[in-house]
Amino acid sequence: MPKQAGGITRAAGLRFILDVSCVVIFVIVGRRNHGETTDADGTLRTAAPFLLALVCAWLGSRAWRAPSALATGVVLWVATAAVGLGIRRFVFGDGTATPFVIVATLVLGLLLVGTRLPKRRVARR
């Protein structure tokens, strides 16, 4: 795959967009399940801690080196969930009740790691 500016491949850029989409989907589904609106302002406010954590995880782990690797997904999942929940609680002052922590961690894992499984299966063939 040809590299773009800064050594980032097109595949890595697309994978980053997919990861951001996973976080946004998590937020939209969660807000809908709790009867909250899914307007841009509310969605962005809810997603912001997790998006910030995801960006930090991408940079800190250099995820662009192996963006579709299962191990990359696990690192991004753990960092996005842990750091995102911390930012949500200590920076944004929003709730982190135990059920929310459990659901957020599981859903983010399903999305950030699970979306990498098809790539792994195709790579084995």
Chimera marker file (.cmm) of the C-alpha trace (Angstrom):
<marker_set name="trace">
<marker id="1" x="0.000" y="0.000" z="0.000" r="1" g="1" b="0" radius="0.5"/>
<marker id="2" x="1.508" y="3.382" z="-0.951" r="1" g="1" b="0" radius="0.5"/>
<marker id="3" x="2.390" y="5.756" z="1.842" r="1" g="1" b="0" radius="0.5"/>
<marker id="4" x="0.930" y="9.221" z="2.140" r="1" g="1" b="0" radius="0.5"/>
<marker id="5" x="2.370" y="12.276" z="3.891" r="1" g="1" b="0" radius="0.5"/>
<marker id="6" x="4.121" y="11.405" z="7.142" r="1" g="1" b="0" radius="0.5"/>
<marker id="7" x="4.423" y="7.720" z="6.278" r="1" g="1" b="0" radius="0.5"/>
<marker id="8" x="0.746" y="6.942" z="6.955" r="1" g="1" b="0" radius="0.5"/>
<marker id="9" x="-0.821" y="4.511" z="4.508" r="1" g="1" b="0" radius="0.5"/>
<marker id="10" x="-4.272" y="4.852" z="3.041" r="1" g="1" b="0" radius="0.5"/>
<marker id="11" x="-5.243" y="1.652" z="4.880" r="1" g="1" b="0" radius="0.5"/>
<marker id="12" x="-4.217" y="3.204" z="8.206" r="1" g="1" b="0" radius="0.5"/>
<marker id="13" x="-6.233" y="6.336" z="7.484" r="1" g="1" b="0" radius="0.5"/>
<marker id="14" x="-9.291" y="4.285" z="6.610" r="1" g="1" b="0" radius="0.5"/>
<marker id="15" x="-8.827" y="2.144" z="9.721" r="1" g="1" b="0" radius="0.5"/>
<marker id="16" x="-8.649" y="5.288" z="11.873" r="1" g="1" b="0" radius="0.5"/>
<marker id="17" x="-11.906" y="6.522" z="10.321" r="1" g="1" b="0" radius="0.5"/>
<marker id="18" x="-13.486" y="3.132" z="11.050" r="1" g="1" b="0" radius="0.5"/>
<marker id="19" x="-12.302" y="3.291" z="14.679" r="1" g="1" b="0" radius="0.5"/>
<marker id="20" x="-13.755" y="6.788" z="15.072" r="1" g="1" b="0" radius="0.5"/>
<marker id="21" x="-16.992" y="5.477" z="13.553" r="1" g="1" b="0" radius="0.5"/>
<marker id="22" x="-17.025" y="2.648" z="16.096" r="1" g="1" b="0" radius="0.5"/>
<marker id="23" x="-16.866" y="5.142" z="18.968" r="1" g="1" b="0" radius="0.5"/>
<marker id="24" x="-19.609" y="7.295" z="17.426" r="1" g="1" b="0" radius="0.5"/>
<marker id="25" x="-21.830" y="4.225" z="16.889" r="1" g="1" b="0" radius="0.5"/>
<marker id="26" x="-21.285" y="3.217" z="20.531" r="1" g="1" b="0" radius="0.5"/>
<marker id="27" x="-22.383" y="6.687" z="21.644" r="1" g="1" b="0" radius="0.5"/>
<marker id="28" x="-25.410" y="6.953" z="19.340" r="1" g="1" b="0" radius="0.5"/>
<marker id="29" x="-26.727" y="3.513" z="20.321" r="1" g="1" b="0" radius="0.5"/>
<marker id="30" x="-26.160" y="4.263" z="24.006" r="1" g="1" b="0" radius="0.5"/>
<marker id="31" x="-27.913" y="7.622" z="23.832" r="1" g="1" b="0" radius="0.5"/>
<marker id="32" x="-30.872" y="6.095" z="21.980" r="1" g="1" b="0" radius="0.5"/>
<marker id="33" x="-31.154" y="3.249" z="24.497" r="1" g="1" b="0" radius="0.5"/>
<marker id="34" x="-31.418" y="5.838" z="27.263" r="1" g="1" b="0" radius="0.5"/>
<marker id="35" x="-34.004" y="7.964" z="25.459" r="1" g="1" b="0" radius="0.5"/>
<marker id="36" x="-31.595" y="10.819" z="24.796" r="1" g="1" b="0" radius="0.5"/>
<marker id="37" x="-31.469" y="12.728" z="21.544" r="1" g="1" b="0" radius="0.5"/>
<marker id="38" x="-28.812" y="11.930" z="18.990" r="1" g="1" b="0" radius="0.5"/>
<marker id="39" x="-28.296" y="15.518" z="17.885" r="1" g="1" b="0" radius="0.5"/>
<marker id="40" x="-24.774" y="16.550" z="16.939" r="1" g="1" b="0" radius="0.5"/>
<marker id="41" x="-24.142" y="18.543" z="20.126" r="1" g="1" b="0" radius="0.5"/>
<marker id="42" x="-25.185" y="15.812" z="22.552" r="1" g="1" b="0" radius="0.5"/>
<marker id="43" x="-23.495" y="13.088" z="20.563" r="1" g="1" b="0" radius="0.5"/>
<marker id="44" x="-20.227" y="15.022" z="20.334" r="1" g="1" b="0" radius="0.5"/>
<marker id="45" x="-20.269" y="15.860" z="24.050" r="1" g="1" b="0" radius="0.5"/>
<marker id="46" x="-20.779" y="12.213" z="24.951" r="1" g="1" b="0" radius="0.5"/>
<marker id="47" x="-18.249" y="10.947" z="22.397" r="1" g="1" b="0" radius="0.5"/>
<marker id="48" x="-15.544" y="13.544" z="23.106" r="1" g="1" b="0" radius="0.5"/>
<marker id="49" x="-13.809" y="11.755" z="26.023" r="1" g="1" b="0" radius="0.5"/>
<marker id="50" x="-13.652" y="8.496" z="24.088" r="1" g="1" b="0" radius="0.5"/>
<marker id="51" x="-12.561" y="10.169" z="20.850" r="1" g="1" b="0" radius="0.5"/>
<marker id="52" x="-9.781" y="12.005" z="22.702" r="1" g="1" b="0" radius="0.5"/>
<marker id="53" x="-8.709" y="8.719" z="24.271" r="1" g="1" b="0" radius="0.5"/>
<marker id="54" x="-8.807" y="6.972" z="20.888" r="1" g="1" b="0" radius="0.5"/>
<marker id="55" x="-6.593" y="9.627" z="19.287" r="1" g="1" b="0" radius="0.5"/>
<marker id="56" x="-4.125" y="9.385" z="22.189" r="1" g="1" b="0" radius="0.5"/>
<marker id="57" x="-4.150" y="5.588" z="21.883" r="1" g="1" b="0" radius="0.5"/>
<marker id="58" x="-3.516" y="5.753" z="18.135" r="1" g="1" b="0" radius="0.5"/>
<marker id="59" x="-0.597" y="8.123" z="18.649" r="1" g="1" b="0" radius="0.5"/>
<marker id="60" x="0.824" y="6.397" z="21.718" r="1" g="1" b="0" radius="0.5"/>
<marker id="61" x="0.690" y="2.921" z="20.225" r="1" g="1" b="0" radius="0.5"/>
<marker id="62" x="1.648" y="4.028" z="16.711" r="1" g="1" b="0" radius="0.5"/>
<marker id="63" x="-1.370" y="2.098" z="15.502" r="1" g="1" b="0" radius="0.5"/>
<marker id="64" x="-0.723" y="3.150" z="11.901" r="1" g="1" b="0" radius="0.5"/>
<marker id="65" x="2.138" y="0.624" z="11.779" r="1" g="1" b="0" radius="0.5"/>
<marker id="66" x="-0.275" y="-2.334" z="11.971" r="1" g="1" b="0" radius="0.5"/>
<marker id="67" x="-3.735" y="-0.746" z="11.947" r="1" g="1" b="0" radius="0.5"/>
<marker id="68" x="-5.707" y="-3.936" z="11.287" r="1" g="1" b="0" radius="0.5"/>
<marker id="69" x="-3.783" y="-6.205" z="13.655" r="1" g="1" b="0" radius="0.5"/>
<marker id="70" x="-5.761" y="-7.832" z="16.433" r="1" g="1" b="0" radius="0.5"/>
<marker id="71" x="-3.116" y="-6.770" z="18.977" r="1" g="1" b="0" radius="0.5"/>
<marker id="72" x="-3.510" y="-3.152" z="17.845" r="1" g="1" b="0" radius="0.5"/>
<marker id="73" x="-7.258" y="-3.438" z="18.372" r="1" g="1" b="0" radius="0.5"/>
<marker id="74" x="-6.767" y="-4.768" z="21.893" r="1" g="1" b="0" radius="0.5"/>
<marker id="75" x="-4.408" y="-1.912" z="22.811" r="1" g="1" b="0" radius="0.5"/>
<marker id="76" x="-6.788" y="0.669" z="21.333" r="1" g="1" b="0" radius="0.5"/>
<marker id="77" x="-9.759" y="-0.911" z="23.108" r="1" g="1" b="0" radius="0.5"/>
<marker id="78" x="-8.173" y="-0.974" z="26.560" r="1" g="1" b="0" radius="0.5"/>
<marker id="79" x="-6.739" y="2.539" z="26.235" r="1" g="1" b="0" radius="0.5"/>
<marker id="80" x="-9.899" y="4.046" z="24.738" r="1" g="1" b="0" radius="0.5"/>
<marker id="81" x="-12.107" y="2.527" z="27.422" r="1" g="1" b="0" radius="0.5"/>
<marker id="82" x="-9.856" y="3.284" z="30.408" r="1" g="1" b="0" radius="0.5"/>
<marker id="83" x="-8.656" y="6.738" z="29.386" r="1" g="1" b="0" radius="0.5"/>
<marker id="84" x="-12.044" y="7.686" z="27.925" r="1" g="1" b="0" radius="0.5"/>
<marker id="85" x="-13.838" y="6.799" z="31.155" r="1" g="1" b="0" radius="0.5"/>
<marker id="86" x="-11.220" y="8.741" z="33.129" r="1" g="1" b="0" radius="0.5"/>
<marker id="87" x="-11.614" y="11.820" z="30.932" r="1" g="1" b="0" radius="0.5"/>
<marker id="88" x="-15.401" y="11.492" z="31.127" r="1" g="1" b="0" radius="0.5"/>
<marker id="89" x="-15.272" y="11.408" z="34.934" r="1" g="1" b="0" radius="0.5"/>
<marker id="90" x="-12.448" y="13.779" z="35.846" r="1" g="1" b="0" radius="0.5"/>
<marker id="91" x="-12.441" y="16.294" z="32.984" r="1" g="1" b="0" radius="0.5"/>
<marker id="92" x="-16.066" y="16.390" z="31.845" r="1" g="1" b="0" radius="0.5"/>
<marker id="93" x="-17.572" y="15.616" z="35.264" r="1" g="1" b="0" radius="0.5"/>
<marker id="94" x="-19.957" y="13.038" z="33.799" r="1" g="1" b="0" radius="0.5"/>
<marker id="95" x="-21.026" y="9.798" z="35.418" r="1" g="1" b="0" radius="0.5"/>
<marker id="96" x="-19.110" y="6.552" z="35.458" r="1" g="1" b="0" radius="0.5"/>
<marker id="97" x="-21.508" y="4.237" z="37.257" r="1" g="1" b="0" radius="0.5"/>
<marker id="98" x="-20.356" y="0.629" z="37.364" r="1" g="1" b="0" radius="0.5"/>
<marker id="99" x="-22.963" y="-0.623" z="34.842" r="1" g="1" b="0" radius="0.5"/>
<marker id="100" x="-21.888" y="2.098" z="32.391" r="1" g="1" b="0" radius="0.5"/>
<marker id="101" x="-18.219" y="1.199" z="32.834" r="1" g="1" b="0" radius="0.5"/>
<marker id="102" x="-18.985" y="-2.473" z="32.149" r="1" g="1" b="0" radius="0.5"/>
<marker id="103" x="-21.174" y="-1.804" z="29.109" r="1" g="1" b="0" radius="0.5"/>
<marker id="104" x="-18.805" y="0.818" z="27.667" r="1" g="1" b="0" radius="0.5"/>
<marker id="105" x="-15.819" y="-1.492" z="28.063" r="1" g="1" b="0" radius="0.5"/>
<marker id="106" x="-17.580" y="-4.476" z="26.502" r="1" g="1" b="0" radius="0.5"/>
<marker id="107" x="-19.138" y="-2.570" z="23.594" r="1" g="1" b="0" radius="0.5"/>
<marker id="108" x="-15.933" y="-0.715" z="22.753" r="1" g="1" b="0" radius="0.5"/>
<marker id="109" x="-14.105" y="-4.051" z="22.834" r="1" g="1" b="0" radius="0.5"/>
<marker id="110" x="-16.642" y="-5.651" z="20.546" r="1" g="1" b="0" radius="0.5"/>
<marker id="111" x="-16.368" y="-2.774" z="18.081" r="1" g="1" b="0" radius="0.5"/>
<marker id="112" x="-12.651" y="-1.941" z="18.182" r="1" g="1" b="0" radius="0.5"/>
<marker id="113" x="-11.425" y="-5.540" z="18.358" r="1" g="1" b="0" radius="0.5"/>
<marker id="114" x="-14.325" y="-7.260" z="16.633" r="1" g="1" b="0" radius="0.5"/>
<marker id="115" x="-14.035" y="-5.206" z="13.464" r="1" g="1" b="0" radius="0.5"/>
<marker id="116" x="-10.456" y="-6.438" z="13.130" r="1" g="1" b="0" radius="0.5"/>
<marker id="117" x="-11.420" y="-10.122" z="13.202" r="1" g="1" b="0" radius="0.5"/>
<marker id="118" x="-12.652" y="-10.341" z="9.578" r="1" g="1" b="0" radius="0.5"/>
<marker id="119" x="-9.310" y="-8.942" z="8.373" r="1" g="1" b="0" radius="0.5"/>
<marker id="120" x="-7.497" y="-11.569" z="10.414" r="1" g="1" b="0" radius="0.5"/>
<marker id="121" x="-9.663" y="-14.353" z="8.972" r="1" g="1" b="0" radius="0.5"/>
<marker id="122" x="-9.052" y="-13.165" z="5.390" r="1" g="1" b="0" radius="0.5"/>
<marker id="123" x="-5.307" y="-12.880" z="6.044" r="1" g="1" b="0" radius="0.5"/>
<marker id="124" x="-5.159" y="-16.536" z="7.149" r="1" g="1" b="0" radius="0.5"/>
<marker id="125" x="-6.620" y="-17.843" z="3.871" r="1" g="1" b="0" radius="0.5"/>
<link id1="1" id2="2" r="1" g="1" b="0" radius="0.2"/>
<link id1="2" id2="3" r="1" g="1" b="0" radius="0.2"/>
<link id1="3" id2="4" r="1" g="1" b="0" radius="0.2"/>
<link id1="4" id2="5" r="1" g="1" b="0" radius="0.2"/>
<link id1="5" id2="6" r="1" g="1" b="0" radius="0.2"/>
<link id1="6" id2="7" r="1" g="1" b="0" radius="0.2"/>
<link id1="7" id2="8" r="1" g="1" b="0" radius="0.2"/>
<link id1="8" id2="9" r="1" g="1" b="0" radius="0.2"/>
<link id1="9" id2="10" r="1" g="1" b="0" radius="0.2"/>
<link id1="10" id2="11" r="1" g="1" b="0" radius="0.2"/>
<link id1="11" id2="12" r="1" g="1" b="0" radius="0.2"/>
<link id1="12" id2="13" r="1" g="1" b="0" radius="0.2"/>
<link id1="13" id2="14" r="1" g="1" b="0" radius="0.2"/>
<link id1="14" id2="15" r="1" g="1" b="0" radius="0.2"/>
<link id1="15" id2="16" r="1" g="1" b="0" radius="0.2"/>
<link id1="16" id2="17" r="1" g="1" b="0" radius="0.2"/>
<link id1="17" id2="18" r="1" g="1" b="0" radius="0.2"/>
<link id1="18" id2="19" r="1" g="1" b="0" radius="0.2"/>
<link id1="19" id2="20" r="1" g="1" b="0" radius="0.2"/>
<link id1="20" id2="21" r="1" g="1" b="0" radius="0.2"/>
<link id1="21" id2="22" r="1" g="1" b="0" radius="0.2"/>
<link id1="22" id2="23" r="1" g="1" b="0" radius="0.2"/>
<link id1="23" id2="24" r="1" g="1" b="0" radius="0.2"/>
<link id1="24" id2="25" r="1" g="1" b="0" radius="0.2"/>
<link id1="25" id2="26" r="1" g="1" b="0" radius="0.2"/>
<link id1="26" id2="27" r="1" g="1" b="0" radius="0.2"/>
<link id1="27" id2="28" r="1" g="1" b="0" radius="0.2"/>
<link id1="28" id2="29" r="1" g="1" b="0" radius="0.2"/>
<link id1="29" id2="30" r="1" g="1" b="0" radius="0.2"/>
<link id1="30" id2="31" r="1" g="1" b="0" radius="0.2"/>
<link id1="31" id2="32" r="1" g="1" b="0" radius="0.2"/>
<link id1="32" id2="33" r="1" g="1" b="0" radius="0.2"/>
<link id1="33" id2="34" r="1" g="1" b="0" radius="0.2"/>
<link id1="34" id2="35" r="1" g="1" b="0" radius="0.2"/>
<link id1="35" id2="36" r="1" g="1" b="0" radius="0.2"/>
<link id1="36" id2="37" r="1" g="1" b="0" radius="0.2"/>
<link id1="37" id2="38" r="1" g="1" b="0" radius="0.2"/>
<link id1="38" id2="39" r="1" g="1" b="0" radius="0.2"/>
<link id1="39" id2="40" r="1" g="1" b="0" radius="0.2"/>
<link id1="40" id2="41" r="1" g="1" b="0" radius="0.2"/>
<link id1="41" id2="42" r="1" g="1" b="0" radius="0.2"/>
<link id1="42" id2="43" r="1" g="1" b="0" radius="0.2"/>
<link id1="43" id2="44" r="1" g="1" b="0" radius="0.2"/>
<link id1="44" id2="45" r="1" g="1" b="0" radius="0.2"/>
<link id1="45" id2="46" r="1" g="1" b="0" radius="0.2"/>
<link id1="46" id2="47" r="1" g="1" b="0" radius="0.2"/>
<link id1="47" id2="48" r="1" g="1" b="0" radius="0.2"/>
<link id1="48" id2="49" r="1" g="1" b="0" radius="0.2"/>
<link id1="49" id2="50" r="1" g="1" b="0" radius="0.2"/>
<link id1="50" id2="51" r="1" g="1" b="0" radius="0.2"/>
<link id1="51" id2="52" r="1" g="1" b="0" radius="0.2"/>
<link id1="52" id2="53" r="1" g="1" b="0" radius="0.2"/>
<link id1="53" id2="54" r="1" g="1" b="0" radius="0.2"/>
<link id1="54" id2="55" r="1" g="1" b="0" radius="0.2"/>
<link id1="55" id2="56" r="1" g="1" b="0" radius="0.2"/>
<link id1="56" id2="57" r="1" g="1" b="0" radius="0.2"/>
<link id1="57" id2="58" r="1" g="1" b="0" radius="0.2"/>
<link id1="58" id2="59" r="1" g="1" b="0" radius="0.2"/>
<link id1="59" id2="60" r="1" g="1" b="0" radius="0.2"/>
<link id1="60" id2="61" r="1" g="1" b="0" radius="0.2"/>
<link id1="61" id2="62" r="1" g="1" b="0" radius="0.2"/>
<link id1="62" id2="63" r="1" g="1" b="0" radius="0.2"/>
<link id1="63" id2="64" r="1" g="1" b="0" radius="0.2"/>
<link id1="64" id2="65" r="1" g="1" b="0" radius="0.2"/>
<link id1="65" id2="66" r="1" g="1" b="0" radius="0.2"/>
<link id1="66" id2="67" r="1" g="1" b="0" radius="0.2"/>
<link id1="67" id2="68" r="1" g="1" b="0" radius="0.2"/>
<link id1="68" id2="69" r="1" g="1" b="0" radius="0.2"/>
<link id1="69" id2="70" r="1" g="1" b="0" radius="0.2"/>
<link id1="70" id2="71" r="1" g="1" b="0" radius="0.2"/>
<link id1="71" id2="72" r="1" g="1" b="0" radius="0.2"/>
<link id1="72" id2="73" r="1" g="1" b="0" radius="0.2"/>
<link id1="73" id2="74" r="1" g="1" b="0" radius="0.2"/>
<link id1="74" id2="75" r="1" g="1" b="0" radius="0.2"/>
<link id1="75" id2="76" r="1" g="1" b="0" radius="0.2"/>
<link id1="76" id2="77" r="1" g="1" b="0" radius="0.2"/>
<link id1="77" id2="78" r="1" g="1" b="0" radius="0.2"/>
<link id1="78" id2="79" r="1" g="1" b="0" radius="0.2"/>
<link id1="79" id2="80" r="1" g="1" b="0" radius="0.2"/>
<link id1="80" id2="81" r="1" g="1" b="0" radius="0.2"/>
<link id1="81" id2="82" r="1" g="1" b="0" radius="0.2"/>
<link id1="82" id2="83" r="1" g="1" b="0" radius="0.2"/>
<link id1="83" id2="84" r="1" g="1" b="0" radius="0.2"/>
<link id1="84" id2="85" r="1" g="1" b="0" radius="0.2"/>
<link id1="85" id2="86" r="1" g="1" b="0" radius="0.2"/>
<link id1="86" id2="87" r="1" g="1" b="0" radius="0.2"/>
<link id1="87" id2="88" r="1" g="1" b="0" radius="0.2"/>
<link id1="88" id2="89" r="1" g="1" b="0" radius="0.2"/>
<link id1="89" id2="90" r="1" g="1" b="0" radius="0.2"/>
<link id1="90" id2="91" r="1" g="1" b="0" radius="0.2"/>
<link id1="91" id2="92" r="1" g="1" b="0" radius="0.2"/>
<link id1="92" id2="93" r="1" g="1" b="0" radius="0.2"/>
<link id1="93" id2="94" r="1" g="1" b="0" radius="0.2"/>
<link id1="94" id2="95" r="1" g="1" b="0" radius="0.2"/>
<link id1="95" id2="96" r="1" g="1" b="0" radius="0.2"/>
<link id1="96" id2="97" r="1" g="1" b="0" radius="0.2"/>
<link id1="97" id2="98" r="1" g="1" b="0" radius="0.2"/>
<link id1="98" id2="99" r="1" g="1" b="0" radius="0.2"/>
<link id1="99" id2="100" r="1" g="1" b="0" radius="0.2"/>
<link id1="100" id2="101" r="1" g="1" b="0" radius="0.2"/>
<link id1="101" id2="102" r="1" g="1" b="0" radius="0.2"/>
<link id1="102" id2="103" r="1" g="1" b="0" radius="0.2"/>
<link id1="103" id2="104" r="1" g="1" b="0" radius="0.2"/>
<link id1="104" id2="105" r="1" g="1" b="0" radius="0.2"/>
<link id1="105" id2="106" r="1" g="1" b="0" radius="0.2"/>
<link id1="106" id2="107" r="1" g="1" b="0" radius="0.2"/>
<link id1="107" id2="108" r="1" g="1" b="0" radius="0.2"/>
<link id1="108" id2="109" r="1" g="1" b="0" radius="0.2"/>
<link id1="109" id2="110" r="1" g="1" b="0" radius="0.2"/>
<link id1="110" id2="111" r="1" g="1" b="0" radius="0.2"/>
<link id1="111" id2="112" r="1" g="1" b="0" radius="0.2"/>
<link id1="112" id2="113" r="1" g="1" b="0" radius="0.2"/>
<link id1="113" id2="114" r="1" g="1" b="0" radius="0.2"/>
<link id1="114" id2="115" r="1" g="1" b="0" radius="0.2"/>
<link id1="115" id2="116" r="1" g="1" b="0" radius="0.2"/>
<link id1="116" id2="117" r="1" g="1" b="0" radius="0.2"/>
<link id1="117" id2="118" r="1" g="1" b="0" radius="0.2"/>
<link id1="118" id2="119" r="1" g="1" b="0" radius="0.2"/>
<link id1="119" id2="120" r="1" g="1" b="0" radius="0.2"/>
<link id1="120" id2="121" r="1" g="1" b="0" radius="0.2"/>
<link id1="121" id2="122" r="1" g="1" b="0" radius="0.2"/>
<link id1="122" id2="123" r="1" g="1" b="0" radius="0.2"/>
<link id1="123" id2="124" r="1" g="1" b="0" radius="0.2"/>
<link id1="124" id2="125" r="1" g="1" b="0" radius="0.2"/>
</marker_set>
